[in-house]
Amino acid sequence: MTAANGLGDLMGNPEEAAARIDAWAEGFARKAERYKAAQERTEEIRLSSTNRDGSVQVTVRADGSVTDLNLSGRARSMPLDELSAQILTTMRRAQSGIAERVAEVMTEEIGEEDPQTRSLLVDNLRDRFPSPDEDEETDGAAPVPDEPKHRADPSEGDEDENNPW
């Protein structure tokens, strides 16, 4: 059926046209709900990585921003340039797991629907957050997803209403 025929068919039967439009709108609403759920779950993603000697631990969000930086007592004895390098390498290692984790969420929430959008998003994240270079000190540890931290009373703390913590 061509577009012209399809439009002509709809114009000839208003009830059928209304039913098709309603079905399209319902499908669109369900798709929007799945994308919203994927967005909400993505906003909860936290990935952590720790350097080899445990002196540096960095936690990042799905957008790559650092949410937590923990330095052990060992960090105090490191030369500052080495400590800086350890922090950056550990942060990059945590960030390198973002694309995979977002892809998992997208698959779970959206399934095989809209593979082009998912691929574009995940490829963009892989470009933004590649694995650390082989010449940087790595211990082969993969980023570890953190459990979401929820407040007992969401009104306490941050005043940013988009921040779920």
RODO-572464 format. One record per atom (N, C-alpha, C, CB): residue in one letter; atom name; x, y, z. Coordinates in Angstrom, 3 decimals, decimal comma. Each point is the difference from the previous one (the first is absolute). Glycine has a CB too. Example, Ala and Ser with C-alpha at 12.3 -4.5 7.8 and 13.67 -1.06 7.14 Angstrom:
REM RODO-572464
A|N|13,190|-5,690|7,800;
A|CA|-0,890|1,190|0,000;
A|C|0,900|1,200|0,000;
A|CB|-1,892|-1,173|1,246;
S|N|1,542|2,223|-1,966;
S|CA|0,820|1,190|0,060;
S|C|-0,770|1,090|0,730;
S|CB|1,184|-0,628|-2,145;
END
This chain:
REM RODO-572464
M|N|0,858|-1,165|0,000;
M|CA|-0,858|1,165|0,000;
M|C|0,904|1,227|0,000;
M|CB|-1,880|-1,229|1,227;
T|N|1,621|2,159|-2,127;
T|CA|0,795|1,218|-0,083;
T|C|-0,506|1,017|1,004;
T|CB|0,471|-0,434|-2,424;
A|N|0,334|1,457|2,627;
A|CA|-0,409|1,033|0,954;
A|C|-1,275|0,682|-0,465;
A|CB|2,391|0,357|0,654;
A|N|-2,492|-0,130|-1,950;
A|CA|-1,202|0,645|-0,518;
A|C|-1,212|-0,889|0,216;
A|CB|1,371|1,219|-1,705;
N|N|-1,213|-2,512|1,427;
N|CA|-1,118|-0,911|0,213;
N|C|-0,344|-0,085|1,476;
N|CB|0,669|-1,306|-2,025;
G|N|0,313|1,244|2,872;
G|CA|-0,233|-0,086|1,432;
G|C|-0,768|1,206|0,505;
G|CB|2,082|-1,333|0,238;
L|N|-1,703|2,519|-0,697;
L|CA|-0,688|1,207|0,418;
L|C|-1,420|0,001|-0,529;
L|CB|2,169|1,242|0,054;
G|N|-2,336|-1,665|-1,291;
G|CA|-1,340|-0,061|-0,575;
G|C|-0,867|-0,983|0,756;
G|CB|0,931|0,598|-2,227;
D|N|-0,341|-1,738|2,607;
D|CA|-0,750|-0,990|0,762;
D|C|-0,453|0,581|1,343;
D|CB|1,303|-1,843|-1,121;
L|N|-0,421|2,583|1,771;
L|CA|-0,360|0,576|1,291;
L|C|-1,075|1,063|-0,146;
L|CB|2,301|-0,471|0,820;
M|N|-2,222|1,227|-1,886;
M|CA|-0,979|1,071|-0,199;
M|C|-1,387|-0,585|-0,275;
M|CB|1,820|1,506|-0,887;
G|N|-1,863|-2,703|0,316;
G|CA|-1,279|-0,614|-0,316;
G|C|-0,667|-0,622|1,214;
G|CB|0,850|-0,418|-2,276;
N|N|-0,094|0,100|3,316;
N|CA|-0,561|-0,669|1,167;
N|C|0,521|0,682|1,264;
N|CB|-0,164|-2,197|-1,264;
P|N|-0,536|3,208|1,753;
P|CA|0,475|0,759|1,169;
P|C|0,168|-0,841|1,254;
P|CB|-1,116|1,961|-0,962;
E|N|0,262|-2,982|1,156;
E|CA|0,133|-0,847|1,184;
E|C|1,303|-0,786|-0,046;
E|CB|-2,497|-0,174|0,161;
E|N|2,818|-0,342|-1,344;
E|CA|1,252|-0,741|-0,155;
E|C|1,193|0,935|0,190;
E|CB|-1,130|-1,616|-1,578;
A|N|1,017|2,813|1,059;
A|CA|1,071|0,978|0,169;
A|C|0,216|0,301|1,474;
A|CB|-0,533|0,990|-2,240;
A|N|-0,557|-0,794|2,986;
A|CA|0,108|0,295|1,428;
A|C|0,612|-1,178|0,749;
A|CB|-1,990|1,520|-0,164;
A|N|1,597|-2,747|-0,199;
A|CA|0,549|-1,190|0,659;
A|C|1,498|-0,129|-0,281;
A|CB|-2,240|-1,142|-0,190;
R|N|2,650|1,402|-1,039;
R|CA|1,431|-0,074|-0,340;
R|C|0,806|1,063|0,747;
R|CB|-0,607|-0,898|-2,265;
I|N|0,061|2,085|2,344;
I|CA|0,692|1,085|0,711;
I|C|0,094|-0,330|1,487;
I|CB|-0,829|1,685|-1,694;
D|N|-0,252|-2,215|2,257;
D|CA|0,024|-0,390|1,419;
D|C|1,041|-1,095|0,250;
D|CB|-2,439|0,608|0,199;
A|N|2,489|-1,596|-1,079;
A|CA|0,980|-1,086|0,156;
A|C|1,423|0,551|-0,105;
A|CB|-1,653|-1,655|-0,964;
W|N|1,869|2,567|0,029;
W|CA|1,322|0,604|-0,154;
W|C|0,366|0,780|1,268;
W|CB|-0,329|0,151|-2,514;
A|N|-0,627|0,617|3,031;
A|CA|0,264|0,800|1,204;
A|C|0,284|-0,898|1,203;
A|CB|-1,479|1,824|-0,900;
E|N|0,737|-2,920|1,042;
E|CA|0,249|-0,934|1,108;
E|C|1,385|-0,627|-0,115;
E|CB|-2,461|-0,476|0,145;
G|N|2,834|0,074|-1,359;
G|CA|1,333|-0,571|-0,213;
G|C|1,087|1,012|0,313;
G|CB|-0,938|-1,505|-1,751;
F|N|0,730|2,734|1,350;
F|CA|0,967|1,058|0,271;
F|C|0,123|0,245|1,500;
F|CB|-0,525|1,049|-2,218;
A|N|-0,605|-1,055|2,926;
A|CA|0,023|0,212|1,458;
A|C|0,747|-1,130|0,695;
A|CB|-2,185|1,236|-0,137;
R|N|1,959|-2,494|-0,290;
R|CA|0,722|-1,134|0,602;
R|C|1,502|0,120|-0,261;
R|CB|-2,033|-1,466|-0,299;
K|N|2,381|1,868|-0,904;
K|CA|1,420|0,171|-0,337;
K|C|0,610|1,110|0,863;
K|CB|-0,438|-0,780|-2,379;
A|N|-0,284|1,868|2,559;
A|CA|0,499|1,102|0,831;
A|C|0,205|-0,451|1,438;
A|CB|-1,175|1,639|-1,481;
E|N|0,280|-2,480|1,992;
E|CA|0,147|-0,522|1,364;
E|C|1,257|-0,858|0,119;
E|CB|-2,500|0,036|0,284;
R|N|2,768|-0,855|-1,295;
R|CA|1,209|-0,846|0,038;
R|C|1,265|0,862|-0,044;
R|CB|-1,265|-1,866|-1,141;
Y|N|1,255|2,907|0,314;
Y|CA|1,158|0,890|-0,057;
Y|C|0,170|0,767|1,303;
Y|CB|-0,305|0,209|-2,470;
K|N|-0,787|0,184|3,083;
K|CA|0,091|0,704|1,286;
K|C|0,583|-0,930|1,061;
K|CB|-1,980|1,453|-0,616;
A|N|1,530|-2,710|0,634;
A|CA|0,539|-0,968|0,959;
A|C|1,491|-0,215|-0,239;
A|CB|-2,246|-1,129|0,140;
A|N|2,647|1,057|-1,412;
A|CA|1,428|-0,156|-0,316;
A|C|0,787|1,215|0,484;
A|CB|-0,582|-1,414|-2,008;
Q|N|0,040|2,588|1,809;
Q|CA|0,678|1,218|0,456;
Q|C|0,140|-0,001|1,521;
Q|CB|-0,910|1,258|-1,984;
E|N|-0,158|-1,610|2,688;
E|CA|0,053|-0,006|1,461;
E|C|1,026|-1,009|0,510;
E|CB|-2,408|0,694|0,073;
R|N|2,436|-1,870|-0,674;
R|CA|0,982|-1,011|0,418;
R|C|1,414|0,432|-0,346;
R|CB|-1,719|-1,782|-0,310;
T|N|1,889|2,441|-0,819;
T|CA|1,325|0,476|-0,399;
T|C|0,501|1,050|0,981;
T|CB|-0,536|-0,473|-2,409;
E|N|-0,358|1,323|2,881;
E|CA|0,391|1,026|0,970;
E|C|0,445|-0,604|1,328;
E|CB|-1,597|1,565|-1,091;
E|N|1,193|-2,798|1,378;
E|CA|0,391|-0,670|1,243;
E|C|1,333|-0,743|-0,116;
E|CB|-2,416|-0,227|0,534;
I|N|2,928|0,093|-1,741;
I|CA|1,236|-0,763|-0,199;
I|C|1,156|0,666|0,738;
I|CB|-0,827|-0,794|-2,245;
R|N|1,582|-0,030|2,964;
R|CA|1,247|0,415|0,639;
R|C|1,006|-1,110|-0,253;
R|CB|-1,195|1,389|1,803;
L|N|2,366|-1,033|-2,277;
L|CA|1,074|-0,956|-0,242;
L|C|1,212|0,446|0,789;
L|CB|-0,881|-0,566|-2,307;
S|N|1,514|-0,374|2,989;
S|CA|1,184|0,301|0,800;
S|C|1,180|-0,808|-0,489;
S|CB|-1,437|0,528|1,973;
S|N|2,603|0,040|-1,785;
S|CA|1,242|-0,697|-0,292;
S|C|1,004|0,372|1,080;
S|CB|-0,465|-0,016|-2,507;
T|N|1,319|-0,948|2,830;
T|CA|1,039|0,209|1,014;
T|C|1,337|-0,327|-0,637;
T|CB|-1,587|-0,553|1,918;
N|N|2,602|1,352|-1,598;
N|CA|1,327|-0,281|-0,560;
N|C|0,605|-1,236|0,661;
N|CB|0,333|2,452|-0,480;
R|N|0,806|-2,865|-0,024;
R|CA|0,611|-1,270|0,404;
R|C|0,248|-0,108|1,497;
R|CB|1,049|-0,080|-2,222;
D|N|-0,506|1,132|2,833;
D|CA|0,335|-0,117|1,425;
D|C|-1,137|0,445|0,930;
D|CB|2,375|0,375|-0,633;
G|N|-3,517|-0,024|0,053;
G|CA|-1,153|0,367|0,813;
G|C|0,045|1,411|0,557;
G|CB|-0,175|-2,361|0,560;
S|N|1,135|3,151|-0,988;
S|CA|0,130|1,344|0,558;
S|C|-0,972|0,995|-0,626;
S|CB|2,386|-0,500|0,444;
V|N|-2,937|0,165|-1,607;
V|CA|-0,908|0,912|-0,703;
V|C|-1,233|-0,778|-0,452;
V|CB|1,942|1,451|-0,770;
Q|N|-3,109|-0,932|1,097;
Q|CA|-1,253|-0,549|-0,522;
Q|C|-0,821|1,161|-0,537;
Q|CB|0,029|-1,958|1,641;
V|N|-0,532|1,794|-2,875;
V|CA|-0,791|1,042|-0,644;
V|C|-1,337|-0,609|-0,431;
V|CB|2,101|1,227|-0,793;
T|N|-3,170|-0,481|1,026;
T|CA|-1,336|-0,401|-0,426;
T|C|-0,523|1,063|-0,958;
T|CB|-0,441|-1,250|2,185;
V|N|-0,161|0,790|-3,299;
V|CA|-0,521|0,916|-1,015;
V|C|-1,455|-0,332|-0,315;
V|CB|2,311|0,268|-0,968;
R|N|-3,009|0,724|0,415;
R|CA|-1,365|-0,171|-0,504;
R|C|0,070|-0,380|-1,482;
R|CB|-0,920|1,687|1,688;
A|N|-0,244|-1,939|-2,267;
A|CA|-0,079|-0,362|-1,417;
A|C|0,424|1,146|-0,911;
A|CB|-1,836|-1,579|0,561;
D|N|1,808|2,813|-0,069;
D|CA|0,462|1,117|-0,820;
D|C|1,503|0,227|0,153;
D|CB|-2,261|1,045|0,215;
G|N|2,917|-1,894|0,568;
G|CA|1,445|0,085|0,184;
G|C|0,441|0,849|1,166;
G|CB|0,175|-0,325|-2,385;
S|N|-1,098|1,051|2,993;
S|CA|0,392|0,873|1,110;
S|C|0,359|-0,826|1,234;
S|CB|-1,492|1,817|-0,899;
V|N|2,456|-1,311|1,641;
V|CA|0,463|-0,672|1,216;
V|C|-0,970|0,305|1,125;
V|CB|2,413|0,140|-0,745;
T|N|-2,878|-1,197|1,400;
T|CA|-0,906|0,179|1,138;
T|C|0,698|-0,238|1,324;
T|CB|-1,887|-0,693|-1,447;
D|N|3,004|-0,043|1,393;
D|CA|0,690|-0,308|1,243;
D|C|1,471|-0,266|-0,307;
D|CB|-2,122|-0,954|1,023;
L|N|2,971|1,430|-0,151;
L|CA|1,440|-0,235|-0,083;
L|C|0,472|-0,339|1,404;
L|CB|0,301|1,590|-1,989;
N|N|0,231|-2,788|2,142;
N|CA|0,508|-0,438|1,295;
N|C|1,502|-0,241|-0,114;
N|CB|-2,236|-1,045|0,598;
L|N|2,980|1,623|0,329;
L|CA|1,448|-0,188|0,057;
L|C|0,328|-0,653|1,335;
L|CB|0,441|2,015|-1,509;
S|N|0,325|-3,092|1,451;
S|CA|0,401|-0,656|1,244;
S|C|1,220|0,717|0,564;
S|CB|-0,917|-2,230|-0,795;
G|N|1,355|1,799|1,969;
G|CA|1,189|0,576|0,622;
G|C|1,238|-0,141|-0,872;
G|CB|-0,992|-0,508|2,210;
R|N|1,045|-0,553|-3,013;
R|CA|1,145|-0,190|-0,908;
R|C|0,165|1,153|-0,977;
R|CB|-0,322|-2,450|0,201;
A|N|-0,779|3,093|-0,546;
A|CA|0,050|1,102|-0,960;
A|C|0,831|1,166|0,534;
A|CB|-2,247|-0,689|-0,869;
R|N|2,298|0,854|2,190;
R|CA|0,756|1,104|0,599;
R|C|1,491|-0,088|-0,276;
R|CB|-1,722|0,123|1,764;
S|N|2,221|-1,344|-1,917;
S|CA|1,439|-0,157|-0,209;
S|C|0,393|0,048|-1,475;
S|CB|0,071|-1,353|2,078;
M|N|-1,040|1,450|-2,983;
M|CA|0,303|0,048|-1,436;
M|C|0,433|1,399|-0,406;
M|CB|-1,654|-1,838|-0,425;
P|N|2,593|1,910|-0,494;
P|CA|0,293|1,315|-0,597;
P|C|-1,270|0,510|-0,687;
P|CB|2,473|-0,598|-0,341;
L|N|-2,705|1,893|0,380;
L|CA|-1,238|0,561|-0,531;
L|C|-0,228|-0,330|-1,476;
L|CB|0,232|1,821|1,660;
D|N|0,834|-1,808|-2,476;
D|CA|-0,193|-0,312|-1,415;
D|C|-0,440|-1,456|-0,185;
D|CB|1,734|1,725|-0,602;
E|N|-1,223|-2,634|1,412;
E|CA|-0,422|-1,399|-0,068;
E|C|-1,443|-0,152|0,480;
E|CB|2,382|-0,736|0,361;
L|N|-2,733|1,433|0,722;
L|CA|-1,367|-0,060|0,513;
L|C|-0,977|0,529|-1,050;
L|CB|0,851|0,279|2,364;
S|N|-0,523|0,831|-2,982;
S|CA|-0,858|0,553|-1,054;
S|C|-0,191|-1,003|-1,126;
S|CB|0,786|2,304|0,572;
A|N|0,299|-2,929|-0,998;
A|CA|-0,079|-0,988|-1,077;
A|C|-0,866|-1,189|0,416;
A|CB|2,274|0,709|-0,809;
Q|N|-2,135|-1,153|2,055;
Q|CA|-0,801|-1,125|0,491;
Q|C|-1,488|0,361|0,029;
Q|CB|1,960|-0,783|1,378;
I|N|-2,268|1,983|-0,959;
I|CA|-1,401|0,437|0,045;
I|C|-0,582|0,013|-1,412;
I|CB|0,460|1,395|2,064;
L|N|0,262|-0,788|-3,010;
L|CA|-0,514|0,088|-1,368;
L|C|-0,144|-1,366|-0,653;
L|CB|1,052|2,236|-0,188;
T|N|-0,076|-3,106|0,370;
T|CA|-0,070|-1,341|-0,580;
T|C|-1,159|-0,788|0,600;
T|CB|2,483|0,035|-0,381;
T|N|-2,654|0,069|1,677;
T|CA|-1,084|-0,720|0,673;
T|C|-1,355|0,546|-0,438;
T|CB|1,503|-0,443|1,970;
M|N|-1,605|1,762|-2,140;
M|CA|-1,225|0,614|-0,489;
M|C|-0,309|-0,490|-1,419;
M|CB|0,427|2,029|1,447;
R|N|0,571|-2,040|-2,306;
R|CA|-0,203|-0,465|-1,389;
R|C|-0,420|-1,466|-0,032;
R|CB|1,709|1,660|-0,799;
R|N|-1,152|-2,460|1,675;
R|CA|-0,365|-1,414|0,056;
R|C|-1,468|-0,145|0,403;
R|CB|2,383|-0,618|0,589;
A|N|-2,820|1,398|0,382;
A|CA|-1,409|-0,044|0,396;
A|C|-0,886|0,469|-1,162;
A|CB|0,643|0,411|2,423;
Q|N|-0,232|0,663|-3,078;
Q|CA|-0,784|0,534|-1,118;
Q|C|-0,064|-0,974|-1,177;
Q|CB|0,656|2,301|0,714;
S|N|0,363|-3,112|-0,880;
S|CA|0,042|-0,902|-1,157;
S|C|-1,113|-1,051|0,036;
S|CB|2,466|0,357|-0,102;
G|N|-3,103|-0,550|1,225;
G|CA|-1,100|-0,961|0,093;
G|C|-1,374|0,610|-0,249;
G|CB|1,386|-1,251|1,596;
I|N|-1,435|2,557|-1,812;
I|CA|-1,285|0,683|-0,147;
I|C|-0,773|-0,514|-1,211;
I|CB|0,987|2,022|1,090;
A|N|-0,341|-2,098|-2,246;
A|CA|-0,715|-0,396|-1,223;
A|C|-0,641|-1,372|0,156;
A|CB|1,594|1,366|-1,358;
E|N|-0,856|-2,311|1,913;
E|CA|-0,542|-1,350|0,172;
E|C|-1,193|-0,001|0,951;
E|CB|2,279|-0,946|-0,429;
R|N|-2,171|1,677|1,511;
R|CA|-1,089|0,020|0,990;
R|C|-1,245|0,681|-0,572;
R|CB|1,698|0,043|1,860;
V|N|-1,518|1,065|-2,593;
V|CA|-1,142|0,680|-0,617;
V|C|-0,634|-0,910|-1,053;
V|CB|1,072|2,261|0,416;
A|N|-0,254|-2,980|-1,178;
A|CA|-0,532|-0,934|-0,997;
A|C|-0,854|-1,076|0,665;
A|CB|1,999|0,426|-1,460;
E|N|-1,565|-0,923|2,613;
E|CA|-0,784|-1,002|0,739;
E|C|-1,360|0,570|0,401;
E|CB|2,131|-1,046|0,857;
V|N|-2,127|2,261|-0,332;
V|CA|-1,248|0,633|0,428;
V|C|-0,918|0,202|-1,207;
V|CB|1,201|1,153|1,911;
M|N|-0,644|-0,663|-3,011;
M|CA|-0,809|0,226|-1,201;
M|C|-0,606|-1,314|-0,488;
M|CB|1,457|1,958|-0,630;
T|N|-0,680|-3,028|0,628;
T|CA|-0,514|-1,299|-0,444;
T|C|-1,100|-0,489|0,923;
T|CB|2,229|-0,545|-0,989;
E|N|-2,036|0,687|2,286;
E|CA|-0,999|-0,462|0,970;
E|C|-1,299|0,806|-0,089;
E|CB|1,866|-0,718|1,506;
E|N|-1,768|2,002|-1,720;
E|CA|-1,191|0,855|0,010;
E|C|-0,666|0,127|-1,366;
E|CB|1,031|1,240|1,866;
I|N|-0,237|-1,228|-2,929;
I|CA|-0,537|0,287|-1,329;
I|C|0,012|-1,234|-0,894;
I|CB|0,780|2,353|0,239;
G|N|0,068|-3,300|0,085;
G|CA|0,081|-1,212|-0,805;
G|C|0,654|0,274|-1,343;
G|CB|-2,040|-0,868|1,138;
E|N|1,572|0,182|-2,142;
E|CA|0,572|0,148|-1,338;
E|C|-0,647|1,132|-0,789;
E|CB|0,508|-2,427|0,022;
E|N|-1,434|3,124|0,596;
E|CA|-0,635|1,133|-0,658;
E|C|1,014|1,126|-0,166;
E|CB|-2,245|-0,640|0,967;
D|N|2,264|1,243|-2,086;
D|CA|0,830|1,180|-0,274;
D|C|1,494|-0,273|0,171;
D|CB|-1,905|1,412|0,739;
P|N|2,444|-2,439|-1,432;
P|CA|1,419|-0,331|0,154;
P|C|0,936|1,111|-0,482;
P|CB|-0,630|-2,382|-0,268;
Q|N|0,170|3,198|-0,677;
Q|CA|0,864|1,074|-0,501;
Q|C|0,257|1,049|1,067;
Q|CB|-0,879|-0,394|-2,296;
T|N|-0,154|0,764|3,042;
T|CA|0,175|0,986|1,068;
T|C|0,911|-0,553|1,081;
T|CB|-2,269|0,955|-0,479;
R|N|2,028|-2,213|0,875;
R|CA|0,832|-0,622|1,029;
R|C|1,452|-0,058|-0,460;
R|CB|-1,967|-1,359|0,794;
S|N|2,186|0,954|-2,031;
S|CA|1,358|-0,108|-0,525;
S|C|0,689|1,362|-0,036;
S|CB|-0,710|-1,977|-1,365;
L|N|-0,005|2,996|0,927;
L|CA|0,568|1,345|-0,051;
L|C|0,390|0,481|1,391;
L|CB|-1,384|0,495|-2,026;
L|N|0,506|-0,710|2,989;
L|CA|0,262|0,420|1,376;
L|C|1,196|-0,737|0,587;
L|CB|-2,428|0,505|0,283;
V|N|2,445|-1,823|-0,424;
V|CA|1,068|-0,806|0,583;
V|C|1,332|0,290|-0,693;
V|CB|-1,672|-1,790|0,593;
D|N|1,666|1,940|-1,910;
D|CA|1,233|0,337|-0,719;
D|C|0,538|1,354|0,445;
D|CB|-0,784|-1,349|-1,961;
N|N|-0,116|2,302|2,190;
N|CA|0,424|1,309|0,487;
N|C|0,648|-0,119|1,370;
N|CB|-1,835|1,082|-1,311;
L|N|1,257|-1,898|2,179;
L|CA|0,585|-0,192|1,335;
L|C|1,352|-0,700|-0,089;
L|CB|-2,306|-0,113|0,982;
R|N|2,438|-0,863|-1,877;
R|CA|1,300|-0,678|-0,167;
R|C|1,061|0,973|-0,483;
R|CB|-1,183|-2,148|-0,508;
D|N|0,794|3,077|-0,370;
D|CA|0,946|1,012|-0,473;
D|C|0,392|0,958|1,121;
D|CB|-0,992|-0,175|-2,294;
R|N|0,024|0,560|3,113;
R|CA|0,272|0,943|1,101;
R|C|0,791|-0,634|1,125;
R|CB|-2,088|1,183|-0,573;
F|N|1,841|-2,480|0,829;
F|CA|0,611|-0,668|1,143;
F|C|0,682|-1,300|-0,426;
F|CB|-1,736|1,018|1,503;
P|N|2,833|-0,910|-2,259;
P|CA|0,695|-1,219|-0,437;
P|C|0,736|-0,651|1,162;
P|CB|0,253|0,970|-2,297;
S|N|0,168|-2,199|2,084;
S|CA|0,824|-0,679|1,006;
S|C|1,302|0,769|0,156;
S|CB|-1,025|-2,258|-0,552;
P|N|1,596|2,254|1,771;
P|CA|1,282|0,678|0,196;
P|C|1,055|-0,584|-0,938;
P|CB|-0,594|0,463|2,411;
D|N|1,531|0,382|-2,820;
D|CA|1,073|-0,455|-0,884;
D|C|0,773|-1,134|0,645;
D|CB|0,174|2,291|-0,990;
E|N|0,316|-3,167|0,150;
E|CA|0,764|-1,153|0,495;
E|C|1,261|0,430|0,746;
E|CB|-0,883|-1,348|-1,907;
D|N|1,458|2,516|1,568;
D|CA|1,232|0,412|0,658;
D|C|-0,239|0,611|1,378;
D|CB|0,971|0,374|-2,245;
E|N|-2,248|-0,082|2,577;
E|CA|-0,290|0,494|1,341;
E|C|-0,023|-1,184|0,954;
E|CB|-1,329|1,961|-0,915;
E|N|1,624|-1,711|2,172;
E|CA|-0,009|-1,085|0,984;
E|C|-1,432|-0,463|0,202;
E|CB|2,062|0,917|1,152;
T|N|-2,300|-2,171|-1,479;
T|CA|-1,311|-0,590|0,253;
T|C|0,213|-1,351|0,623;
T|CB|-1,057|1,239|-1,922;
D|N|0,095|-1,661|2,660;
D|CA|0,101|-1,307|0,624;
D|C|-0,968|-0,989|-0,620;
D|CB|0,717|1,097|2,106;
G|N|-1,349|-0,691|-3,201;
G|CA|-0,935|-0,875|-0,672;
G|C|-1,351|-0,064|0,683;
G|CB|1,923|-1,299|-0,780;
A|N|-2,100|2,051|1,864;
A|CA|-1,273|-0,027|0,707;
A|C|-1,046|0,764|-0,804;
A|CB|1,189|-0,165|2,223;
A|N|-2,331|-0,429|-2,376;
A|CA|-1,086|0,648|-0,718;
A|C|-0,754|0,918|0,951;
A|CB|-0,198|-1,964|-1,575;
P|N|-0,463|2,990|1,025;
P|CA|-0,820|0,855|0,846;
P|C|-1,094|-0,827|0,670;
P|CB|0,479|1,979|-1,492;
V|N|-0,805|-1,622|2,713;
V|CA|-0,986|-0,739|0,777;
V|C|-1,237|0,875|0,184;
V|CB|1,820|-1,313|1,192;
P|N|-3,011|0,817|-1,597;
P|CA|-1,204|0,797|0,230;
P|C|-0,269|0,120|1,491;
P|CB|-0,944|-0,741|-2,207;
D|N|0,605|1,943|2,636;
D|CA|-0,368|0,236|1,386;
D|C|-1,505|-0,133|0,120;
D|CB|1,985|1,530|0,367;
E|N|-2,438|-1,866|0,834;
E|CA|-1,432|-0,037|0,278;
E|C|-0,475|1,438|0,183;
E|CB|0,155|-2,312|1,086;
P|N|-1,354|2,644|-1,609;
P|CA|-0,514|1,360|0,212;
P|C|-0,157|0,286|1,481;
P|CB|-1,188|-0,093|-2,199;
K|N|1,506|1,332|2,567;
K|CA|-0,129|0,426|1,397;
K|C|-1,248|0,866|0,104;
K|CB|2,528|-0,084|0,388;
H|N|-3,485|-0,354|0,375;
H|CA|-1,244|0,741|0,152;
H|C|-0,093|0,564|1,408;
H|CB|-1,121|-1,461|-1,716;
R|N|0,614|2,687|1,820;
R|CA|-0,219|0,616|1,299;
R|C|-1,298|-0,503|0,600;
R|CB|1,279|2,030|-0,716;
A|N|-1,323|-2,068|2,023;
A|CA|-1,245|-0,349|0,677;
A|C|-1,039|1,079|-0,272;
A|CB|1,264|-1,254|1,798;
D|N|-0,837|2,508|-1,787;
D|CA|-0,894|1,119|-0,271;
D|C|0,569|0,786|-1,163;
D|CB|-0,750|0,120|2,418;
P|N|0,159|-0,240|-3,643;
P|CA|0,555|0,659|-1,165;
P|C|0,019|1,518|0,105;
P|CB|-0,785|-1,917|-1,307;
S|N|0,053|2,498|2,253;
S|CA|0,000|1,453|0,128;
S|C|1,258|0,501|0,682;
S|CB|-2,479|-0,040|0,086;
E|N|3,252|-0,864|0,535;
E|CA|1,229|0,402|0,674;
E|C|1,137|0,063|-0,988;
E|CB|-0,797|-1,021|2,127;
G|N|1,738|1,885|-1,909;
G|CA|1,223|0,013|-0,793;
G|C|-0,089|0,917|-1,189;
G|CB|0,417|-2,296|0,726;
D|N|-0,012|1,789|-1,914;
D|CA|0,075|0,807|-1,210;
D|C|-1,308|0,720|-0,276;
D|CB|1,680|-1,585|-0,908;
E|N|-1,535|2,782|0,399;
E|CA|-1,176|0,744|-0,387;
E|C|-0,269|-0,169|-1,482;
E|CB|0,427|1,639|1,831;
D|N|0,420|-2,387|-2,536;
D|CA|-0,189|-0,267|-1,412;
D|C|-1,092|-1,050|-0,142;
D|CB|2,418|0,583|-0,528;
E|N|-3,589|-0,159|0,028;
E|CA|-1,124|-0,931|-0,054;
E|C|0,211|-1,108|-1,021;
E|CB|-1,483|1,853|0,701;
N|N|2,457|-1,714|-1,627;
N|CA|0,274|-1,057|-0,968;
N|C|0,955|-1,026|0,549;
N|CB|-0,400|1,607|-1,820;
N|N|0,993|-1,363|2,961;
N|CA|0,941|-0,928|0,606;
N|C|-0,768|-0,959|0,885;
N|CB|1,857|1,707|-0,078;
P|N|-1,845|-3,012|-0,264;
P|CA|-0,785|-0,951|0,803;
P|C|0,570|-0,277|1,374;
P|CB|-0,692|-1,008|-2,103;
W|N|1,831|1,519|2,466;
W|CA|0,599|-0,255|1,316;
W|C|-0,301|1,169|0,851;
W|CB|1,827|-1,419|-0,927;
END
